[in-house]
Amino acid sequence: MADDATHPTAPDSAAEADAASTARNGARKTWLVRLAIAVAVIAGVWGLWYFLVAQNYVSTENAYVNGETAQVTPLISGAVIELRVKDTQTVKQGDVLAVLDSANARITLAQAEAELAAARRRFRQTQATGGALSAQIAVGSADVARARAQLTSAQADLAKAEIDLQRRQALSASGAVSGEELTSARRTYAAAQAAVTQARAAVQQAQAGQQAAQGQYAANDALVSGSSVDSDPSVLAAQAKVDAARLDVERTVVRAPIAGVITRRQVQLGQRVAAGTSIMMIVPVGQLYIDANFKERQLRGVKIGMPAKVTADIYGSDVVYHGRVAGLSGGTGASMSLIPAQNATGNWIKVVQRLPVRIELDPKELAAHPLRVGLSTEVEIDLGAK
């Protein structure tokens, strides 16, 4: 009886174990239900957030700063006698970057200016020649008139000599005119004929001289007609050479084509550079943009003009740039590579491609927080904005 009072019976221990197990199972079910409810609530909240907010945005971390860099190339050859910039230096458009030796260019300019002066002098000489030829035409007209007068006089003399000869020939049969007188009349007639022939030749010669003077005048007039000393073709050609030579002198001073930061300066003082050789680059830090590489499925709703937010790793999430979609590239990075991928094989595996999207940034925000080409960024495009 003492043992029964001290130790519980076996059935009572089993009942307590079942009760404890039931309590644990109940508590486990309660926590599982609560966990399921919590997961359902979280899934519902996430789904609601996705359909109301997240589906209207696409983002990528595969984005980098880019810009339209300018290559600085001298347009003439020459030795560098002055360098005014160095790498990382900020310049404005039109600032002097380098100066080339201008001695040869200045000599060429002096020669061109001399040729221009000679061309102007030749034009004035041609104009003066026109006046002289015009006077020669007038002289030729007078010579023609004089020759014709002489021809008329010779013809009159010939007519008189012919009448005298005929009269003497008629009287010679009766013996009224001597033979000597008849011979003299014949001689006078022949001389008159020769004088007429000579006068006709003089008229033709005077006319030929006049025509030659007129031809020379016409040829000379064709050179100056409708032109002045400033519009003559030869003067204009000489002026063009002067302008080209003066332009070469100006090009000995190499200026910045755009504003930005000097990068990759590849020229030293005293070095001779050839025309078209790149001597440095300028990065327009105030006109940079973002090349964001989005997956092809992300671009279904992307349109040009949509707003975008950009954060750069150099500043972190505290600095947010606001931009817009400027355009989509004409091809993926794989298709534009030097050796495009060839997928015409039996073991082809589909790979999601990325397409570069250009994001233009606000210049004011760039001025406040400058970026550099190649920096990493994160881009988020708002698909729901109009």
VOLO-844383 format. One line per 5 residues: number of its first residue (from 1); their letters; for each residue x, y, z of C-alpha. Coordinates in pm, whole numbers, m for minus. Example, Ala and Ser with C-alpha at 12.3 -4.5 7.8 and 13.67 -1.06 7.14 Angstrom:
2
1> AS> 1230:m450:780  1367:m106:714
END
This chain:
386
1> MADDA> 0:0:0  296:233:73  436:173:m279  103:259:m440  85:589:m256
6> THPTA> 440:684:m343  457:600:m723  183:676:m983  42:398:m1184  144:324:m1544
11> PDSAA> m189:428:m1697  m162:773:m1538  190:827:m1687  72:732:m2037  m221:973:m2012
16> EADAA> 8:1257:m1912  244:1179:m2204  m50:1181:m2448  m171:1509:m2308  174:1665:m2345
21> STARN> 207:1536:m2701  m138:1670:m2787  m44:2008:m2642  277:2017:m2843  98:1922:m3163
26> GARKT> m161:2188:m3098  106:2449:m3043  288:2336:m3359  m33:2361:m3562  m98:2703:m3419
31> WLVRL> 249:2825:m3523  216:2663:m3863  m116:2835:m3918  31:3164:m3806  331:3109:m4034
36> AIAVA> 103:3026:m4327  m104:3335:m4257  211:3547:m4235  345:3402:m4563  9:3459:m4728
41> VIAGV> m1:3816:m4602  354:3880:m4720  279:3720:m5057  m37:3926:m5085  145:4247:m4996
46> WGLWY> 427:4166:m5237  179:4079:m5512  m17:4398:m5448  309:4599:m5450  422:4429:m5770
51> FLVAQ> 99:4488:m5960  61:4843:m5835  426:4956:m5832  700:4711:m5929  564:4610:m6269
56> NYVST> 586:4974:m6376  964:4983:m6332  1257:4802:m6490  1609:4836:m6358  1961:4715:m6424
61> ENAYV> 2304:4742:m6266  2472:4676:m6599  2500:5046:m6685  2799:5272:m6741  2871:5637:m6804
66> NGETA> 2959:5725:m7162  3012:6039:m7368  3089:6174:m7715  3461:6232:m7667  3650:6463:m7903
71> QVTPL> 3979:6371:m8067  4215:6669:m8089  4404:6642:m8420  4612:6920:m8578  4508:6997:m8936
76> ISGAV> 4864:7077:m9051  5205:6928:m8982  5456:7104:m8763  5672:7097:m8454  5510:7167:m8119
81> IELRV> 5665:7482:m7972  5416:7535:m7690  5189:7313:m7476  4934:7478:m7250  4739:7183:m7106
86> KDTQT> 4798:6857:m6928  4595:6549:m6843  4293:6599:m6611  4289:6974:m6685  3949:7131:m6752
91> VKQGD> 3924:7347:m7065  3658:7556:m7233  3566:7553:m7601  3818:7763:m7793  4096:7746:m7533
96> VLAVL> 4448:7714:m7677  4582:7362:m7627  4906:7369:m7826  5099:7593:m8067  5286:7464:m8374
101> DSANA> 5581:7627:m8552  5430:7871:m8804  5744:7979:m8997  5673:7774:m9311  5306:7867:m9308
106> RITLA> 5389:8239:m9289  5632:8211:m9582  5362:8041:m9788  5122:8319:m9693  5368:8586:m9809
111> QAEAE> 5412:8408:m10144  5036:8384:m10192  4992:8754:m10113  5261:8838:m10373  5080:8626:m10633
116> LAAAR> 4757:8808:m10552  4921:9146:m10606  5062:9024:m10940  4718:8899:m11048  4562:9236:m10968
121> RRFRQ> 4837:9411:m11169  4783:9181:m11469  4411:9257:m11464  4473:9632:m11465  4727:9582:m11749
126> TQATG> 4467:9392:m11948  4220:9675:m11896  4480:9927:m12021  4554:9706:m12322  4186:9719:m12411
131> GALSA> 4205:10097:m12436  4512:10077:m12661  4345:9821:m12888  4036:10039:m12912  4261:10327:m13034
136> QIAVG> 4421:10089:m13286  4077:10008:m13425  4014:10380:m13475  4352:10415:m13648  4268:10117:m13869
141> SADVA> 3940:10280:m13971  4130:10592:m14075  4380:10382:m14269  4097:10207:m14453  3937:10542:m14542
146> RARAQ> 4271:10681:m14666  4340:10368:m14874  3994:10387:m15030  4050:10755:m15116  4378:10666:m15278
151> LTSAQ> 4203:10387:m15470  3941:10633:m15592  4214:10875:m15704  4403:10595:m15880  4087:10481:m16056
156> ADLAK> 4025:10839:m16176  4380:10858:m16307  4330:10523:m16480  4011:10644:m16649  4185:10961:m16775
161> AEIDL> 4484:10760:m16898  4253:10522:m17079  4069:10807:m17255  4397:10969:m17356  4529:10639:m17492
166> QRRQA> 4210:10575:m17691  4217:10926:m17839  4579:10894:m17951  4521:10547:m18092  4237:10687:m18303
171> LSASG> 4458:10968:m18436  4765:10753:m18494  4627:10611:m18823  4607:10963:m18976  4954:11049:m18864
176> AVSGE> 4835:11330:m18635  4999:11167:m18332  5354:11059:m18329  5464:10715:m18224  5652:10853:m17929
181> ELTSA> 5342:11028:m17801  5139:10707:m17840  5403:10512:m17649  5398:10768:m17371  5018:10741:m17347
186> RRTYA> 5042:10365:m17326  5304:10394:m17052  5083:10634:m16858  4788:10396:m16888  4992:10099:m16761
191> AAQAA> 5119:10306:m16467  4761:10406:m16384  4657:10039:m16387  4944:9952:m16153  4848:10238:m15923
196> VTQAR> 4489:10110:m15907  4611:9758:m15828  4840:9898:m15558  4558:10108:m15413  4328:9805:m15398
201> AAVQQ> 4601:9611:m15215  4641:9901:m14972  4268:9896:m14902  4278:9521:m14832  4581:9564:m14610
206> AQAGQ> 4414:9843:m14413  4098:9632:m14373  4302:9332:m14255  4482:9551:m14001  4152:9685:m13879
211> QAAQG> 4008:9331:m13845  4319:9216:m13657  4283:9507:m13415  3915:9426:m13368  3997:9058:m13298
216> QYAAN> 4263:9151:m13044  4023:9393:m12881  3749:9126:m12863  3992:8874:m12713  4113:9127:m12460
221> DALVS> 3758:9237:m12380  3660:8875:m12312  3921:8869:m12035  3784:9174:m11854  3421:9196:m11963
226> GSSVD> 3183:9181:m11665  3472:9161:m11418  3641:9395:m11180  3975:9381:m11011  3808:9192:m10724
231> SDPSV> 3593:8953:m10932  3843:8853:m11199  3889:8470:m11201  4268:8487:m11180  4243:8735:m10892
236> LAAQA> 3988:8512:m10717  4217:8207:m10757  4506:8404:m10608  4280:8526:m10327  4180:8165:m10252
241> KVDAA> 4547:8073:m10215  4592:8364:m9974  4291:8250:m9770  4421:7891:m9759  4768:8007:m9652
246> RLDVE> 4620:8236:m9385  4403:7947:m9262  4715:7730:m9227  4875:8003:m9017  4567:8010:m8793
251> RTVVR> 4571:7631:m8768  4916:7638:m8610  4724:7730:m8293  4536:7415:m8183  4220:7500:m7991
256> APIAG> 3970:7293:m7792  3672:7193:m8012  3449:7139:m7706  3454:7202:m7333  3563:6918:m7109
261> VITRR> 3854:6744:m6940  4185:6668:m7114  4255:6294:m7134  4531:6085:m7293  4762:6366:m7398
266> QVQLG> 5008:6196:m7634  5233:6484:m7744  5543:6641:m7595  5712:6977:m7642  5931:6981:m7955
271> QRVAA> 5765:6677:m8108  5676:6703:m8478  5319:6597:m8540  5156:6504:m8870  4822:6636:m8988
276> GTSIM> 4537:6418:m8863  4737:6257:m8581  4552:6242:m8249  4746:6427:m7981  4488:6423:m7698
281> MIVPV> 4121:6365:m7615  3860:6586:m7451  3580:6429:m7245  3270:6653:m7227  3186:6594:m6861
286> GQLYI> 2888:6828:m6889  2725:6626:m7169  2762:6267:m7055  2497:5997:m7086  2433:5645:m6958
291> DANFK> 2448:5326:m7163  2221:5088:m6969  2223:4725:m7087  1871:4586:m7025  1758:4230:m7082
296> ERQLR> 1547:4192:m7392  1236:4095:m7191  1268:4412:m6985  1230:4629:m7293  874:4531:m7381
301> GVKIG> 730:4850:m7237  1028:5086:m7276  959:5386:m7499  1171:5684:m7597  1113:5976:m7364
306> MPAKV> 1031:5774:m7051  1183:5913:m6728  1464:5729:m6557  1651:5752:m6229  2024:5690:m6214
311> TADIY> 2253:5637:m5916  2631:5618:m5953  2855:5402:m5740  3094:5693:m5695  2829:5891:m5500
316> GSDVV> 2601:5614:m5375  2224:5630:m5333  2236:5977:m5177  2276:6136:m5521  2002:6058:m5774
321> YHGRV> 2023:6175:m6136  1704:6227:m6335  1711:6154:m6704  1509:6029:m6998  1533:5744:m7246
326> AGLSG> 1699:5895:m7554  1704:5585:m7772  1769:5213:m7808  2072:5071:m7981  2042:4918:m8325
331> GTGAS> 2178:4583:m8207  2282:4383:m7904  2634:4382:m7773  2688:4027:m7900  2576:4112:m8254
336> MSLIP> 2796:4423:m8266  3109:4249:m8139  3416:4199:m8357  3335:3829:m8394  2955:3782:m8362
341> AQNAT> 2830:3460:m8204  2734:3184:m8448  2444:2979:m8310  2377:2757:m8613  2479:2439:m8427
346> GNWIK> 2293:2140:m8287  2388:2207:m7924  2250:2562:m7920  2140:2702:m7584  1930:3015:m7564
351> VVQRL> 2104:3302:m7386  1913:3612:m7280  2055:3906:m7471  2100:4263:m7352  2034:4577:m7556
356> PVRIE> 2202:4910:m7478  1959:5191:m7391  2085:5550:m7388  1975:5764:m7092  2030:6139:m7121
361> LDPKE> 2101:6316:m6793  2014:6662:m6666  2312:6896:m6732  2246:7086:m6408  2269:6766:m6204
366> LAAHP> 2587:6671:m6391  2737:7010:m6310  2651:6965:m5941  2787:6609:m5926  3029:6549:m6217
371> LRVGL> 3075:6200:m6359  3349:6041:m6565  3332:5806:m6861  3326:5440:m6762  3183:5475:m6409
376> STEVE> 2931:5212:m6293  2569:5313:m6237  2226:5170:m6162  1931:5268:m6382  1557:5244:m6317
381> IDLGA> 1304:5332:m6589  948:5431:m6503  725:5243:m6747  405:5394:m6610  492:5754:m6686
386> K> 337:5919:m6989
END
